[in-house]
C-alpha cells in the first residue's frame, strides 16, 4: 500500500506540474503559440502559392492557349526538383523563418511575367519568371511543410494541415473572385483581362513582409506546454549526407509513386479547362474549386484526428477512401475526355452539357487537395525526429516537383489530352499498393502502447506508465 500511495502522490504532483506548464503556455505571448505560427504560414501560403494556384486554376495562368505557360511551368518545376531537395540544407543554414521569407519572393515575378505576356505578348519574361519562382518556391515548399508537420502536437496535426491548406486555397477563393469580377462577361474562350494580374502582383508583394512575423522555432510553445523541438545545426555537407539517406529509405521509396502522382494531374486539368471552357467559366472554376478543396480538407483533416478510430485505422481507411475516389475520377475523365477529343466543345455556363465536364475539373482539384493533405500527414509519421521532418518534406516536395515538371512538359506540346488522362490513370494504379504498405504500418506501436496504457498494481489502482516512470 505504501508504494501505491507514493505512486498516487507522484501522479498528483505530475498532474499539477503539467497543469502549471499548460497554464504558463496559455499565459505566454500569443505570437509564440503554434496557432499564430500556422496563421503566418497560412497567410504566406495565401499570398504566394495560393494566388499562384488561383491563376493556374483559370487554366494555363489565364492565357489564351496553354502551351507557353506549360513550358514555363516545366522549367519552374524542374528547378524546384533541385531547390526542394536542398530545402533542408537552406533551412539548416538560415533557419525556417528566413527560408520562408526568401521562399515567397519569386511568386510576384512570375505573376508579373504573366501580365506582360497577356498585355504585350512578351514571351521571354515568362521563362525568366518561371525560373525565378522555381528557385524560391522550392525553399518555400520545404519550409512550410516542415513547420506545419513538426510544430503541432500529433493529435492536432490533421486539423492544422487542413487549417494551413484552407489559407492556401483561400488564395484561390480571393483569386477566383478577382478573376470573375474582371472576366464575368467573357462568354467565349480566350484570355483573362490584363487588369486581373495587376491585383495579383500587388498582393504577392506583401508575402515576404508577412514572413517576418514568424517566430524562431525554439521560442514556439505547443498546446501541451512543450517547446517545439529544434534540430541541431550541422555542416551543409553533413546535411546533404543525411538527405541522401532519406532517398534510400524503404518508406520513402514506397511513397515515391504517390507523391510523383499527386501533382501530375494539375497540368492536365489546367489544359483541359483552357481548351474547352469560356473565360468566365474558367474564372468561376477557380472560385468553386477552391471552396471545394477547403470543404473537403476540413472534413478529411477532422477524420485524420478523430480519436474514435486508432491511428492505424485512420491511416488505412483514409488512404483507401481517397484512392478509390481518385480511381473513380479517372474513369469519369476517360469518358468525358474521349467525347471532348472528338467534338472539341467551347462551353459556357449557359450551354447544354456544361455541368458534366466542368464538374470533372472541380473534382480533379479536390483530388489534388486530398492527396496533398494525406501525403504530408503520412510523412509526419514516417519521419524520425524534427530534423528528419525537414529533410523528408524537402525530398517529397522534390518528387512532387518532378511529377509536375514531366506533366507540364507533356502539356506544353500538342499531345492529345486523352493520352494525359491515360498516363495519370496509370500513375494512380502504380501508386496504390506501395503507399498502402507504408500506411498500414502507421501507428502500430503507438496503438499498442495506448492499449497497454494502464498498469495494474496489487492495491487495485491503475496508473499511467508515464506517471509511474516519472
N, C-alpha and C positions, 0 to 999 in steps of 0.2 A: 504494500500500500504506500510506503514511503517513496518508492521510486515513481509510482504513478502520480503521487501528489507533486513531486518535483517536476515531472513532465508537464502536468497541467499548469503549474505556475510558470514554467518556461514558455508554454504555449500562449498563456495570457500576456506575458511580457512581450513575446514576439508579436502578438497581435496589436498591442498598444504601440510598439515601436513602428510597426508597419502603418498604423493609423496616423501617427505623427509625421511619418515621411510623406504620406499621401496628402495630409493637410498642408504641409510645407510646400508640396508641389503645386497645390491649388492656389496657395497664397503667393506663389512666386510670380514674376512678371509674365503677363500673358504672351509677350513676344518671344518667350523662351520655351513655350509649350509646343508639342508636336502638331497640334491643330493649326497653330499660327504658321509653322513651317510648311505644312501641307497646303495652306491657303496661299502662301507666297509662291510656292512651286506651281500651284494650280493657276494663279494669275499669270505667271510667266508662260505656262503652257497655253493659256487662253490667248495671250497676245502674240506668241511666236508660232508654234506648230498648229495651234487651234485656228488662227486666221489663215495660215498656210493651207490647212485642210479645207477651210471654207472656200478658198479659191479653187482648190483641186476638185472639190465636190460639185462645182458647177460644170465639171467636165473640162479637162485639159487646161486648167487655170483660167477658164473663161474665154479662151481663144476660139477662132472660127474652126480650126482643124486641130487635131491632137498631135500631129507628128513632130513639130518643132519643140513643143513643151515636153513631150515624152522623151525626145532626145536629150533635152536639158536635164530632165529628171533622171535619166540613165547615168549621166555624168555625176549628178548630185549623189545618188545612191552608191555609185562606185567609189567615190571619195569617202563616203560615210563608212564603207566597209573598213577602211584603214583607221579613220578617226574614232569610230566606235571601239575598235579593237584596242586602241591606245587610250581610250577614255579613262580607264583606271590609272594609267600612268600619269596623265594630266592631272587628275583629281588628287593623286598622291603627292604631286609636286606643288600644286597651287591651292588645293583644298576644294571642297564641294561648292562653297559659296562662289569663289572666283570662277570655277568651271561653269557654274550656272550663268553668271553674268556674261562671260565670253560666249557661251553657247547660244544666247539669244540674239547676238549681234548680227548674224548673217541673214536672218529671215527678211529684214526690211530691204536688203539689197536685192533679194530675189523678187519681192513684190514690185520694187521699182523697175526691175528688168521687164516684168510682165506689162507694166504700164507703158513703157517706151515702145514695146513691141506692139501693143494694142493700138496705141495712138499714132505712132510714127513708122511702124513696120520694122523697127530695129531688131536684128536677129542676134548679133554678136553678144549683146549685153545679156541676153537670155542664158547663154552658155557661161558667161562670167558670173552672173548672179547665182546660177545653179552651183557653180564650183565654190563660191564664197559660202553659200548656205551649207554645202556639204561639209566644208571644213569645220564650221562652228556647230552645226546641228548634231554631228556625231558626238561631240563632247556634251552637248545639252542632253541628248537622249540618255547617255550613260549616267550623268549626274542626277537627273530627275528620277530615273528608275531606282537608283541606289538609295536616294532619300526616301522615296515612298515605300520601299520594301523594308528598309532597316530601321526607320525611326519609330513606327507604331509598334505596340505590343502585338504579339501574334494573333490574339483573339479579336483584334480590330483591323487586321491587315486587309481583309477583303473589302470592308466598308471604306477604308481610307483610299484604296485603289480606285473604288467607284467614285469617291469624292474628287480625287485628282482628275480622273477621266471626265467627270462632269464639267470641270473647268475647261479642259481641252476641247470637249465637244461644245461647251458654251461659246467658244470662239467661233465655231461653225454656225451656232444659232445667230449670234450677232452678225456674223458674216453673211448668213442667209438672208437676214432682214435687210442688210445693206444691199445685197445682190438684188433682192426682189424690189426694193424701193427704186433702184435706178433702172431696172430692166423689166418691170411688170408689163410693158406694152409690147415686148418683143415676142411676137407670135410665130416667127419663123426661126429657122436655125441660123446661127451666126455667132458673133462675139458679144461680150458684155460691153456696156457703156464704159468708156475710158475713165469717167469720174469715179467709178467704183474703186479703182486701185489707189486713188489718192487717199481715201479713207483708210485703207489697209496699211499703206506706208506710214501714215501719221500714227496709227495705233501701235504698230510694231516697233516704232522708235522708242516707245515707253518701256519696253520689256527689260532692257538692261538696268534701268533705274529701279524697277521693282525688285530685281535680284539682289540689290544692296540691302534689302530688309531681312534677308535670310541670316539666321544666327549660325555661328560655328557649331559643329556637331557636339563638341564637348560641353557646350553650355545649354543644350536642349534637354528638358526633363520630360520623361514619358508619363503616361497616365498612372503607371504603377509606382511612381515616385523615383524611379531609377533614371540615371542619366544615360543618354544614348552612348553605346559603346563605340569608340572610335578606333579604327585600325591604326596600327603602328606605322609611322612613316619609314619607308625603306628606300634604298637606292633604286633609280629607274631601271637599271639593268636587272636587279633582283625582281622588281615588279614585273618586268617582261617575262622572266622565267616563271613566275607564279601564274601569269596569264597563260603561258604555253601549257602549263599543267592542266588548266581548265579544258583546253582544246582536246585533250586525250582522255578526259574523264568519261566513264561509261554513260553516266546520266546525261551529260552534255551531248554526246554523240547520238543518244536515243531521242533527245528533244530537238535535235538539229532540223529534221524534216518539218516539224510543226512550226518552228519559228521561220524557216525559209518560206513556208506556205502562207504564213499569217499576213504578210504584206503583198504577196504575189497577186492577189485579186484586185488590188486598188487600181493599177494602170488599166486593166481590162474594164473595170467599172467606169473609169473616167472616160475612156474612148467610147464605150457603149452609150453613155449619156450624151456625149458631144455629137455623135453622128446621127442619133435617132430622135432627139427631142429639141423643142424650141428653146430659145434663150430664157424665156420666163419660166418654162417648165424646169429647166436646169437650175435656175435661181431658187425656185420653190423646193427642189430636191435637196439643195444644200441646207435649207432650213429644217425640213421634215426629217431628213436622215440624222441630223444632229439631235433632234428631240427623241428620235427612236433609239439612238445609241445611249443617251443619258438614262432613259427609262429602263432599257434592257440591262445596263450595267448596275443600276440601283438594285433591282431585284436579284440579279446574279451575285453581286457583292454581298447582299444580305444573306443569301443562301450559303455562300462560302464561309461565313462567320456563324452560321446557325448551330447552336450547341446541341440541338436535339439529335443531330447525327454526329458520329465520331468524325475526326479529321480525315481518316482514311475513306470513310463513306462519302464525305463531301468531295474529296479529290476525285474519286472514281465516278460518282453519279453525275457531277457537273461536267466532267470530261465527256462521258458517254452522251450526255444531252447535247452539248454543243457540236460534237462531231456528227451526230445524227441530223441535227439542224443543217449543218454545212452540206452534208451529202444530199439532203433533200433539196436544198437551194440550187445545187449544181444540176440536179435532174431537171428542175424547173428552167434553169438557164439554157440547157441544151435545147429544150422545146422552143422557148421564146427566140433564142438566137438563130436557130435554124430557120424560123419563119422570117425574121428580120433580114437575114442574109439573102433571102430570095426576093423580098419586096422592098427593102431599104426605105422604111417609112420615115416621115418627118412629122412627129407627133406633138401636138399642143394639148393642153388640158381640156379643151373643148371637143377634141376629136374622139370618135368611137374607137375603143380598144386601147386607149391611152393607159388606163389603170393597170392592166396586166403587166406591161413592160416596165412602167415607171415604178411599180411596187417592187419589182425584182431588184432594181437599183437600191432602193431603200433597205431591202433585206440584206443585200451584199454588204452595205455599210454597217448594219447591225452585226453581221457575222464577224466583220473585222474587229469591232469593238469588243465582242465577247472573247474572241481569240486573244486579243491584246490583254484584257483583264486576267483571263485564266493563265496565260503564259507567264506573267510576272508574279502572280500569286504562287504558281508552281515553282518558279525559280527561287522564290524566297525560302522555300522549304528544302530545296536541293542544296543551296549554298551552306557552307560550313563556316559560320562566323561573319562578322561585319566586313572584314577585308575582302572575303570571297564574294560577298553580295555585290560589291562594286565591280569586281572582275567578271563575275558571271553576267550581270546586267550588261556590261560593256560588250562581252562576246556574243550574247544572244542578240543584242541590237545590231551587231555587225552581220550576223546571219540574216536578220530581217532586211538589212540594207542590201545584202547580196541578192535576196529574193526580189526586192523592189527594183534593183538595177537590171536584172535579167528580164523581168516583166516589162519594165519601161522600155528597154531596148527592143523587145518584140513589138510593143505598141507604137514605137516610133517608125515602124515600117508599115507597108500596106498589106501586111499579112491578114488573112480573113479572121474575123473575131471568133468564129466558131472554133478555130484552132486554139485560140487563147482559152476558150472555155474548156476544151479537151485537156490542155496542159494543167489548168487549175484543178480540174476534176481528178486527174491522175496524181497530182501532188497531194491532194486531200487523201486519196486512197493509200499513198505511200506513208503518210504521217500517222494514220490511225493507230496502228499496233505499236510502233516503237515508243511513242509518247505515253501510251497507256501502261507500258511496262514500268515507266517511271511513276506515273500517277498512282498505280496500285500499291506502291511502297510508301507513299506519303503518310506519315502519322502512325505507322505501325508500332514503333517504340513508344511514342507519346501515348497512344491509346492504351497500350498495356500498362503503362505507368499510371494512367488515370483509373484503370480498373483496380489496380492494387494500391490506390492512394491511401487507403485506410489500413492500419496495423492494429490487430487485437492484442491487448495486454491482459495479464491474469486478473487485473482489477475490473475488467469488462469495459474499459474506456478506450475508444477508438481515436487515435491521434494521427495527424498527417505526418508523413515521412519527413517533410522538410522541417517541421517544428521540432520533432524528436532530435534530428541531426543538429539543429541549432542549439 
